[in-house]
Amino acid sequence: MSPEPAPTASVRQAEIPGLLAAARITAYPVAVRTPREIEAGGFADPDRFPFTWTVYFLIDEQWAQVLSARGLRREWSSLDRLERWLRNLGFRYFWVRNDVEPMEEGDGPGGRAMK
């Protein structure tokens, strides 16, 4: 797996079961903490919740970000919700990447922040 997958393609969430059945998704998904792109009411309030989670899949050797049925990037307000969605698709494992929130003292192995 690339150390920092970046999407160069997109996939609609409704297409994922078919891609899984055809064995075209070839790596664990990557859950990525990212600045919010979709603005709406409730949990999508960008002032109160500026960051969200999205997911990338490796499809045919190309990283793809997931789009909703409306063609917008699919975002989750919490990692717990994204984890439940991935488990419902049949994934038991996934990678997590958080590039937007700084690491704090004690976050790394041995209690030291990783660089």
N, CA, C and O atoms as a GROMACS GRO file, in nm:
protein
  460
    1MET      N    1   0.084  -0.119   0.000
    1MET     CA    2   0.000   0.000   0.000
    1MET      C    3   0.088   0.124   0.000
    1MET      O    4   0.190   0.128   0.069
    2SER      N    5   0.049   0.223  -0.077
    2SER     CA    6   0.119   0.351  -0.078
    2SER      C    7   0.110   0.413   0.061
    2SER      O    8   0.005   0.403   0.124
    3PRO      N    9   0.217   0.476   0.111
    3PRO     CA   10   0.212   0.534   0.245
    3PRO      C   11   0.108   0.643   0.260
    3PRO      O   12   0.052   0.660   0.369
    4GLU      N   13   0.081   0.718   0.156
    4GLU     CA   14  -0.019   0.823   0.162
    4GLU      C   15  -0.107   0.816   0.038
    4GLU      O   16  -0.086   0.892  -0.057
    5PRO      N   17  -0.205   0.726   0.037
    5PRO     CA   18  -0.290   0.716  -0.082
    5PRO      C   19  -0.364   0.846  -0.106
    5PRO      O   20  -0.417   0.909  -0.014
    6ALA      N   21  -0.369   0.885  -0.231
    6ALA     CA   22  -0.444   1.002  -0.272
    6ALA      C   23  -0.535   0.960  -0.386
    6ALA      O   24  -0.491   0.892  -0.479
    7PRO      N   25  -0.662   0.999  -0.380
    7PRO     CA   26  -0.754   0.953  -0.485
    7PRO      C   27  -0.727   1.018  -0.619
    7PRO      O   28  -0.708   1.140  -0.629
    8THR      N   29  -0.725   0.936  -0.722
    8THR     CA   30  -0.714   0.985  -0.858
    8THR      C   31  -0.839   0.947  -0.937
    8THR      O   32  -0.849   0.974  -1.057
    9ALA      N   33  -0.934   0.884  -0.869
    9ALA     CA   34  -1.059   0.841  -0.930
    9ALA      C   35  -1.169   0.854  -0.826
    9ALA      O   36  -1.143   0.891  -0.711
   10SER      N   37  -1.291   0.824  -0.866
   10SER     CA   38  -1.403   0.824  -0.772
   10SER      C   39  -1.492   0.704  -0.801
   10SER      O   40  -1.491   0.648  -0.910
   11VAL      N   41  -1.570   0.668  -0.700
   11VAL     CA   42  -1.662   0.556  -0.712
   11VAL      C   43  -1.788   0.592  -0.632
   11VAL      O   44  -1.779   0.647  -0.523
   12ARG      N   45  -1.903   0.562  -0.688
   12ARG     CA   46  -2.028   0.585  -0.613
   12ARG      C   47  -2.046   0.473  -0.513
   12ARG      O   48  -2.012   0.358  -0.540
   13GLN      N   49  -2.100   0.507  -0.398
   13GLN     CA   50  -2.111   0.407  -0.292
   13GLN      C   51  -2.196   0.288  -0.334
   13GLN      O   52  -2.173   0.177  -0.284
   14ALA      N   53  -2.291   0.305  -0.424
   14ALA     CA   54  -2.375   0.194  -0.469
   14ALA      C   55  -2.297   0.093  -0.554
   14ALA      O   56  -2.340  -0.021  -0.570
   15GLU      N   57  -2.184   0.135  -0.609
   15GLU     CA   58  -2.102   0.046  -0.693
   15GLU      C   59  -2.011  -0.047  -0.612
   15GLU      O   60  -1.961  -0.146  -0.666
   16ILE      N   61  -1.990  -0.016  -0.486
   16ILE     CA   62  -1.890  -0.089  -0.406
   16ILE      C   63  -1.922  -0.238  -0.392
   16ILE      O   64  -1.830  -0.319  -0.408
   17PRO      N   65  -2.046  -0.279  -0.363
   17PRO     CA   66  -2.072  -0.424  -0.352
   17PRO      C   67  -2.035  -0.501  -0.479
   17PRO      O   68  -1.980  -0.611  -0.471
   18GLY      N   69  -2.063  -0.445  -0.596
   18GLY     CA   70  -2.028  -0.511  -0.722
   18GLY      C   71  -1.877  -0.519  -0.742
   18GLY      O   72  -1.826  -0.620  -0.792
   19LEU      N   73  -1.806  -0.415  -0.703
   19LEU     CA   74  -1.661  -0.416  -0.713
   19LEU      C   75  -1.600  -0.518  -0.618
   19LEU      O   76  -1.501  -0.584  -0.652
   20LEU      N   77  -1.658  -0.532  -0.501
   20LEU     CA   78  -1.611  -0.633  -0.406
   20LEU      C   79  -1.636  -0.773  -0.462
   20LEU      O   80  -1.548  -0.859  -0.454
   21ALA      N   81  -1.754  -0.796  -0.517
   21ALA     CA   82  -1.788  -0.927  -0.572
   21ALA      C   83  -1.697  -0.964  -0.689
   21ALA      O   84  -1.667  -1.082  -0.710
   22ALA      N   85  -1.653  -0.865  -0.764
   22ALA     CA   86  -1.564  -0.889  -0.878
   22ALA      C   87  -1.416  -0.887  -0.838
   22ALA      O   88  -1.329  -0.897  -0.925
   23ALA      N   89  -1.388  -0.875  -0.709
   23ALA     CA   90  -1.251  -0.871  -0.656
   23ALA      C   91  -1.168  -0.759  -0.718
   23ALA      O   92  -1.048  -0.776  -0.742
   24ARG      N   93  -1.231  -0.645  -0.742
   24ARG     CA   94  -1.159  -0.531  -0.800
   24ARG      C   95  -1.108  -0.435  -0.693
   24ARG      O   96  -1.026  -0.349  -0.722
   25ILE      N   97  -1.154  -0.450  -0.569
   25ILE     CA   98  -1.099  -0.373  -0.456
   25ILE      C   99  -0.992  -0.461  -0.396
   25ILE      O  100  -1.020  -0.570  -0.345
   26THR      N  101  -0.866  -0.413  -0.401
   26THR     CA  102  -0.754  -0.502  -0.374
   26THR      C  103  -0.672  -0.468  -0.250
   26THR      O  104  -0.562  -0.521  -0.232
   27ALA      N  105  -0.722  -0.381  -0.164
   27ALA     CA  106  -0.651  -0.346  -0.041
   27ALA      C  107  -0.753  -0.305   0.064
   27ALA      O  108  -0.869  -0.282   0.033
   28TYR      N  109  -0.706  -0.296   0.188
   28TYR     CA  110  -0.795  -0.245   0.292
   28TYR      C  111  -0.832  -0.101   0.261
   28TYR      O  112  -0.750  -0.026   0.208
   29PRO      N  113  -0.955  -0.059   0.291
   29PRO     CA  114  -0.992   0.081   0.273
   29PRO      C  115  -0.909   0.170   0.365
   29PRO      O  116  -0.855   0.123   0.466
   30VAL      N  117  -0.899   0.296   0.329
   30VAL     CA  118  -0.827   0.395   0.411
   30VAL      C  119  -0.927   0.502   0.453
   30VAL      O  120  -0.981   0.574   0.369
   31ALA      N  121  -0.951   0.512   0.584
   31ALA     CA  122  -1.035   0.617   0.640
   31ALA      C  123  -0.946   0.739   0.662
   31ALA      O  124  -0.842   0.730   0.726
   32VAL      N  125  -0.987   0.854   0.607
   32VAL     CA  126  -0.903   0.973   0.609
   32VAL      C  127  -0.977   1.088   0.676
   32VAL      O  128  -1.089   1.122   0.640
   33ARG      N  129  -0.911   1.148   0.776
   33ARG     CA  130  -0.962   1.268   0.841
   33ARG      C  131  -0.929   1.386   0.751
   33ARG      O  132  -0.814   1.402   0.710
   34THR      N  133  -1.028   1.467   0.720
   34THR     CA  134  -1.010   1.570   0.618
   34THR      C  135  -1.098   1.691   0.649
   34THR      O  136  -1.198   1.678   0.720
   35PRO      N  137  -1.064   1.809   0.596
   35PRO     CA  138  -1.155   1.923   0.611
   35PRO      C  139  -1.289   1.893   0.542
   35PRO      O  140  -1.293   1.829   0.438
   36ARG      N  141  -1.394   1.939   0.602
   36ARG     CA  142  -1.529   1.918   0.549
   36ARG      C  143  -1.546   1.986   0.414
   36ARG      O  144  -1.502   2.099   0.395
   37GLU      N  145  -1.609   1.917   0.320
   37GLU     CA  146  -1.641   1.975   0.189
   37GLU      C  147  -1.789   2.001   0.175
   37GLU      O  148  -1.829   2.098   0.109
   38ILE      N  149  -1.872   1.917   0.234
   38ILE     CA  150  -2.017   1.926   0.219
   38ILE      C  151  -2.073   2.014   0.330
   38ILE      O  152  -2.047   1.990   0.448
   39GLU      N  153  -2.151   2.116   0.292
   39GLU     CA  154  -2.212   2.203   0.392
   39GLU      C  155  -2.362   2.180   0.395
   39GLU      O  156  -2.429   2.182   0.292
   40ALA      N  157  -2.411   2.157   0.515
   40ALA     CA  158  -2.555   2.138   0.537
   40ALA      C  159  -2.583   2.166   0.683
   40ALA      O  160  -2.493   2.209   0.755
   41GLY      N  161  -2.704   2.141   0.730
   41GLY     CA  162  -2.738   2.164   0.868
   41GLY      C  163  -2.695   2.050   0.958
   41GLY      O  164  -2.635   1.952   0.912
   42GLY      N  165  -2.726   2.062   1.086
   42GLY     CA  166  -2.696   1.955   1.181
   42GLY      C  167  -2.548   1.931   1.199
   42GLY      O  168  -2.472   2.025   1.220
   43PHE      N  169  -2.507   1.804   1.192
   43PHE     CA  170  -2.368   1.767   1.214
   43PHE      C  171  -2.276   1.821   1.105
   43PHE      O  172  -2.154   1.824   1.124
   44ALA      N  173  -2.330   1.862   0.993
   44ALA     CA  174  -2.247   1.911   0.883
   44ALA      C  175  -2.213   2.059   0.898
   44ALA      O  176  -2.162   2.119   0.803
   45ASP      N  177  -2.240   2.119   1.012
   45ASP     CA  178  -2.210   2.259   1.037
   45ASP      C  179  -2.058   2.278   1.036
   45ASP      O  180  -1.991   2.234   1.130
   46PRO      N  181  -2.002   2.341   0.932
   46PRO     CA  182  -1.856   2.352   0.922
   46PRO      C  183  -1.792   2.439   1.030
   46PRO      O  184  -1.673   2.425   1.056
   47ASP      N  185  -1.869   2.527   1.092
   47ASP     CA  186  -1.812   2.609   1.201
   47ASP      C  187  -1.793   2.526   1.328
   47ASP      O  188  -1.692   2.540   1.397
   48ARG      N  189  -1.889   2.441   1.358
   48ARG     CA  190  -1.880   2.356   1.479
   48ARG      C  191  -1.799   2.230   1.454
   48ARG      O  192  -1.731   2.182   1.544
   49PHE      N  193  -1.806   2.176   1.333
   49PHE     CA  194  -1.739   2.051   1.300
   49PHE      C  195  -1.662   2.070   1.169
   49PHE      O  196  -1.710   2.032   1.062
   50PRO      N  197  -1.542   2.130   1.176
   50PRO     CA  198  -1.469   2.162   1.052
   50PRO      C  199  -1.407   2.041   0.982
   50PRO      O  200  -1.369   2.051   0.865
   51PHE      N  201  -1.396   1.929   1.052
   51PHE     CA  202  -1.335   1.810   0.993
   51PHE      C  203  -1.434   1.696   0.985
   51PHE      O  204  -1.531   1.691   1.060
   52THR      N  205  -1.408   1.606   0.895
   52THR     CA  206  -1.495   1.492   0.876
   52THR      C  207  -1.409   1.374   0.833
   52THR      O  208  -1.288   1.387   0.816
   53TRP      N  209  -1.471   1.258   0.816
   53TRP     CA  210  -1.402   1.138   0.770
   53TRP      C  211  -1.454   1.102   0.632
   53TRP      O  212  -1.573   1.111   0.604
   54THR      N  213  -1.364   1.060   0.546
   54THR     CA  214  -1.400   1.007   0.416
   54THR      C  215  -1.322   0.877   0.399
   54THR      O  216  -1.242   0.841   0.485
   55VAL      N  217  -1.343   0.807   0.288
   55VAL     CA  218  -1.275   0.678   0.271
   55VAL      C  219  -1.228   0.663   0.127
   55VAL      O  220  -1.295   0.707   0.033
   56TYR      N  221  -1.112   0.600   0.112
   56TYR     CA  222  -1.056   0.569  -0.020
   56TYR      C  223  -1.049   0.418  -0.036
   56TYR      O  224  -1.019   0.346   0.059
   57PHE      N  225  -1.075   0.370  -0.157
   57PHE     CA  226  -1.062   0.229  -0.192
   57PHE      C  227  -0.961   0.216  -0.305
   57PHE      O  228  -0.956   0.301  -0.394
   58LEU      N  229  -0.881   0.110  -0.302
   58LEU     CA  230  -0.791   0.080  -0.412
   58LEU      C  231  -0.866  -0.009  -0.511
   58LEU      O  232  -0.891  -0.126  -0.484
   59ILE      N  233  -0.901   0.049  -0.624
   59ILE     CA  234  -0.980  -0.020  -0.726
   59ILE      C  235  -0.897  -0.025  -0.854
   59ILE      O  236  -0.860   0.079  -0.909
   60ASP      N  237  -0.869  -0.145  -0.900
   60ASP     CA  238  -0.789  -0.162  -1.023
   60ASP      C  239  -0.659  -0.080  -1.016
   60ASP      O  240  -0.623  -0.011  -1.111
   61GLU      N  241  -0.590  -0.090  -0.902
   61GLU     CA  242  -0.461  -0.023  -0.879
   61GLU      C  243  -0.470   0.129  -0.879
   61GLU      O  244  -0.369   0.197  -0.901
   62GLN      N  245  -0.588   0.184  -0.855
   62GLN     CA  246  -0.607   0.328  -0.853
   62GLN      C  247  -0.690   0.363  -0.729
   62GLN      O  248  -0.795   0.304  -0.706
   63TRP      N  249  -0.642   0.460  -0.649
   63TRP     CA  250  -0.716   0.501  -0.531
   63TRP      C  251  -0.838   0.584  -0.572
   63TRP      O  252  -0.826   0.676  -0.653
   64ALA      N  253  -0.954   0.550  -0.516
   64ALA     CA  254  -1.079   0.619  -0.551
   64ALA      C  255  -1.147   0.667  -0.423
   64ALA      O  256  -1.152   0.595  -0.324
   65GLN      N  257  -1.198   0.787  -0.427
   65GLN     CA  258  -1.276   0.836  -0.314
   65GLN      C  259  -1.423   0.805  -0.340
   65GLN      O  260  -1.467   0.796  -0.455
   66VAL      N  261  -1.498   0.788  -0.234
   66VAL     CA  262  -1.637   0.747  -0.243
   66VAL      C  263  -1.726   0.870  -0.259
   66VAL      O  264  -1.712   0.968  -0.186
   67LEU      N  265  -1.817   0.860  -0.354
   67LEU     CA  266  -1.916   0.965  -0.377
   67LEU      C  267  -2.053   0.915  -0.335
   67LEU      O  268  -2.082   0.795  -0.341
   68SER      N  269  -2.137   1.007  -0.294
   68SER     CA  270  -2.276   0.974  -0.260
   68SER      C  271  -2.356   0.953  -0.388
   68SER      O  272  -2.304   0.970  -0.498
   69ALA      N  273  -2.481   0.918  -0.372
   69ALA     CA  274  -2.570   0.900  -0.488
   69ALA      C  275  -2.586   1.030  -0.566
   69ALA      O  276  -2.614   1.028  -0.685
   70ARG      N  277  -2.568   1.144  -0.498
   70ARG     CA  278  -2.582   1.274  -0.564
   70ARG      C  279  -2.452   1.322  -0.630
   70ARG      O  280  -2.448   1.428  -0.690
   71GLY      N  281  -2.346   1.242  -0.617
   71GLY     CA  282  -2.220   1.277  -0.679
   71GLY      C  283  -2.128   1.364  -0.594
   71GLY      O  284  -2.027   1.414  -0.644
   72LEU      N  285  -2.162   1.383  -0.466
   72LEU     CA  286  -2.078   1.459  -0.375
   72LEU      C  287  -1.991   1.363  -0.295
   72LEU      O  288  -2.026   1.247  -0.277
   73ARG      N  289  -1.877   1.413  -0.246
   73ARG     CA  290  -1.790   1.328  -0.165
   73ARG      C  291  -1.867   1.278  -0.043
   73ARG      O  292  -1.932   1.357   0.026
   74ARG      N  293  -1.861   1.149  -0.016
   74ARG     CA  294  -1.928   1.089   0.099
   74ARG      C  295  -1.846   1.120   0.222
   74ARG      O  296  -1.727   1.092   0.227
   75GLU      N  297  -1.911   1.179   0.325
   75GLU     CA  298  -1.844   1.217   0.449
   75GLU      C  299  -1.918   1.159   0.568
   75GLU      O  300  -2.041   1.146   0.566
   76TRP      N  301  -1.843   1.124   0.670
   76TRP     CA  302  -1.899   1.074   0.795
   76TRP      C  303  -1.856   1.167   0.906
   76TRP      O  304  -1.742   1.214   0.908
   77SER      N  305  -1.947   1.195   1.000
   77SER     CA  306  -1.916   1.286   1.110
   77SER      C  307  -1.829   1.220   1.216
   77SER      O  308  -1.763   1.290   1.293
   78SER      N  309  -1.827   1.087   1.221
   78SER     CA  310  -1.744   1.020   1.321
   78SER      C  311  -1.683   0.893   1.262
   78SER      O  312  -1.738   0.833   1.169
   79LEU      N  313  -1.570   0.855   1.316
   79LEU     CA  314  -1.504   0.734   1.272
   79LEU      C  315  -1.589   0.611   1.308
   79LEU      O  316  -1.586   0.511   1.236
   80ASP      N  317  -1.663   0.618   1.416
   80ASP     CA  318  -1.752   0.507   1.454
   80ASP      C  319  -1.856   0.480   1.346
   80ASP      O  320  -1.882   0.365   1.312
   81ARG      N  321  -1.914   0.586   1.292
   81ARG     CA  322  -2.015   0.568   1.187
   81ARG      C  323  -1.954   0.512   1.060
   81ARG      O  324  -2.012   0.425   0.994
   82LEU      N  325  -1.836   0.560   1.024
   82LEU     CA  326  -1.767   0.508   0.906
   82LEU      C  327  -1.731   0.361   0.927
   82LEU      O  328  -1.744   0.280   0.836
   83GLU      N  329  -1.686   0.327   1.047
   83GLU     CA  330  -1.651   0.188   1.077
   83GLU      C  331  -1.772   0.096   1.062
   83GLU      O  332  -1.760  -0.013   1.006
   84ARG      N  333  -1.888   0.138   1.110
   84ARG     CA  334  -2.011   0.058   1.095
   84ARG      C  335  -2.046   0.040   0.947
   84ARG      O  336  -2.087  -0.069   0.906
   85TRP      N  337  -2.031   0.146   0.868
   85TRP     CA  338  -2.060   0.138   0.725
   85TRP      C  339  -1.967   0.039   0.657
   85TRP      O  340  -2.011  -0.043   0.576
   86LEU      N  341  -1.838   0.045   0.688
   86LEU     CA  342  -1.742  -0.047   0.630
   86LEU      C  343  -1.770  -0.191   0.672
   86LEU      O  344  -1.760  -0.283   0.590
   87ARG      N  345  -1.806  -0.213   0.798
   87ARG     CA  346  -1.838  -0.348   0.845
   87ARG      C  347  -1.963  -0.402   0.773
   87ARG      O  348  -1.970  -0.521   0.743
   88ASN      N  349  -2.058  -0.317   0.747
   88ASN     CA  350  -2.178  -0.361   0.673
   88ASN      C  351  -2.144  -0.403   0.531
   88ASN      O  352  -2.216  -0.484   0.471
   89LEU      N  353  -2.036  -0.349   0.476
   89LEU     CA  354  -1.990  -0.390   0.343
   89LEU      C  355  -1.908  -0.519   0.349
   89LEU      O  356  -1.880  -0.579   0.246
   90GLY      N  357  -1.870  -0.561   0.470
   90GLY     CA  358  -1.793  -0.683   0.486
   90GLY      C  359  -1.647  -0.663   0.524
   90GLY      O  360  -1.573  -0.760   0.534
   91PHE      N  361  -1.605  -0.540   0.544
   91PHE     CA  362  -1.466  -0.513   0.583
   91PHE      C  363  -1.451  -0.528   0.734
   91PHE      O  364  -1.525  -0.468   0.811
   92ARG      N  365  -1.355  -0.608   0.774
   92ARG     CA  366  -1.324  -0.621   0.916
   92ARG      C  367  -1.205  -0.535   0.955
   92ARG      O  368  -1.185  -0.507   1.073
   93TYR      N  369  -1.127  -0.492   0.857
   93TYR     CA  370  -1.007  -0.413   0.881
   93TYR      C  371  -1.006  -0.293   0.788
   93TYR      O  372  -1.057  -0.299   0.676
   94PHE      N  373  -0.946  -0.184   0.834
   94PHE     CA  374  -0.922  -0.067   0.750
   94PHE      C  375  -0.810   0.015   0.812
   94PHE      O  376  -0.786   0.007   0.932
   95TRP      N  377  -0.742   0.093   0.731
   95TRP     CA  378  -0.638   0.183   0.776
   95TRP      C  379  -0.700   0.316   0.815
   95TRP      O  380  -0.807   0.352   0.765
   96VAL      N  381  -0.635   0.389   0.905
   96VAL     CA  382  -0.682   0.521   0.946
   96VAL      C  383  -0.568   0.620   0.926
   96VAL      O  384  -0.454   0.596   0.965
   97ARG      N  385  -0.601   0.732   0.864
   97ARG     CA  386  -0.503   0.838   0.842
   97ARG      C  387  -0.564   0.971   0.885
   97ARG      O  388  -0.676   1.004   0.845
   98ASN      N  389  -0.492   1.046   0.966
   98ASN     CA  390  -0.539   1.174   1.016
   98ASN      C  391  -0.431   1.278   0.990
   98ASN      O  392  -0.334   1.287   1.064
   99ASP      N  393  -0.448   1.355   0.884
   99ASP     CA  394  -0.349   1.456   0.848
   99ASP      C  395  -0.384   1.595   0.899
   99ASP      O  396  -0.301   1.686   0.886
  100VAL      N  397  -0.501   1.616   0.955
  100VAL     CA  398  -0.544   1.752   0.986
  100VAL      C  399  -0.530   1.790   1.132
  100VAL      O  400  -0.522   1.909   1.164
  101GLU      N  401  -0.528   1.694   1.222
  101GLU     CA  402  -0.517   1.727   1.364
  101GLU      C  403  -0.377   1.691   1.411
  101GLU      O  404  -0.330   1.580   1.389
  102PRO      N  405  -0.309   1.785   1.477
  102PRO     CA  406  -0.172   1.759   1.519
  102PRO      C  407  -0.166   1.650   1.626
  102PRO      O  408  -0.258   1.634   1.707
  103MET      N  409  -0.056   1.577   1.625
  103MET     CA  410  -0.034   1.476   1.729
  103MET      C  411   0.008   1.548   1.855
  103MET      O  412   0.077   1.650   1.850
  104GLU      N  413  -0.034   1.494   1.968
  104GLU     CA  414   0.001   1.552   2.096
  104GLU      C  415   0.101   1.464   2.167
  104GLU      O  416   0.119   1.347   2.134
  105GLU      N  417   0.166   1.521   2.265
  105GLU     CA  418   0.261   1.445   2.346
  105GLU      C  419   0.191   1.322   2.402
  105GLU      O  420   0.082   1.332   2.458
  106GLY      N  421   0.253   1.208   2.386
  106GLY     CA  422   0.196   1.084   2.437
  106GLY      C  423   0.116   1.007   2.333
  106GLY      O  424   0.065   0.900   2.364
  107ASP      N  425   0.104   1.057   2.211
  107ASP     CA  426   0.026   0.988   2.108
  107ASP      C  427   0.101   0.874   2.041
  107ASP      O  428   0.037   0.784   1.986
  108GLY      N  429   0.232   0.875   2.044
  108GLY     CA  430   0.310   0.776   1.972
  108GLY      C  431   0.353   0.660   2.060
  108GLY      O  432   0.319   0.656   2.178
  109PRO      N  433   0.428   0.566   2.003
  109PRO     CA  434   0.478   0.454   2.080
  109PRO      C  435   0.566   0.503   2.195
  109PRO      O  436   0.644   0.596   2.179
  110GLY      N  437   0.553   0.440   2.308
  110GLY     CA  438   0.634   0.479   2.423
  110GLY      C  439   0.596   0.614   2.481
  110GLY      O  440   0.672   0.671   2.559
  111GLY      N  441   0.479   0.665   2.444
  111GLY     CA  442   0.434   0.791   2.500
  111GLY      C  443   0.493   0.914   2.434
  111GLY      O  444   0.473   1.024   2.484
  112ARG      N  445   0.565   0.899   2.323
  112ARG     CA  446   0.625   1.012   2.254
  112ARG      C  447   0.551   1.039   2.123
  112ARG      O  448   0.510   0.946   2.054
  113ALA      N  449   0.533   1.164   2.091
  113ALA     CA  450   0.467   1.199   1.965
  113ALA      C  451   0.551   1.153   1.847
  113ALA      O  452   0.674   1.165   1.849
  114MET      N  453   0.486   1.101   1.745
  114MET     CA  454   0.557   1.056   1.626
  114MET      C  455   0.577   1.174   1.532
  114MET      O  456   0.493   1.264   1.527
  115LYS      N  457   0.684   1.175   1.460
  115LYS     CA  458   0.712   1.282   1.363
  115LYS      C  459   0.700   1.229   1.224
  115LYS      O  460   0.720   1.303   1.128
   0.00000   0.00000   0.00000
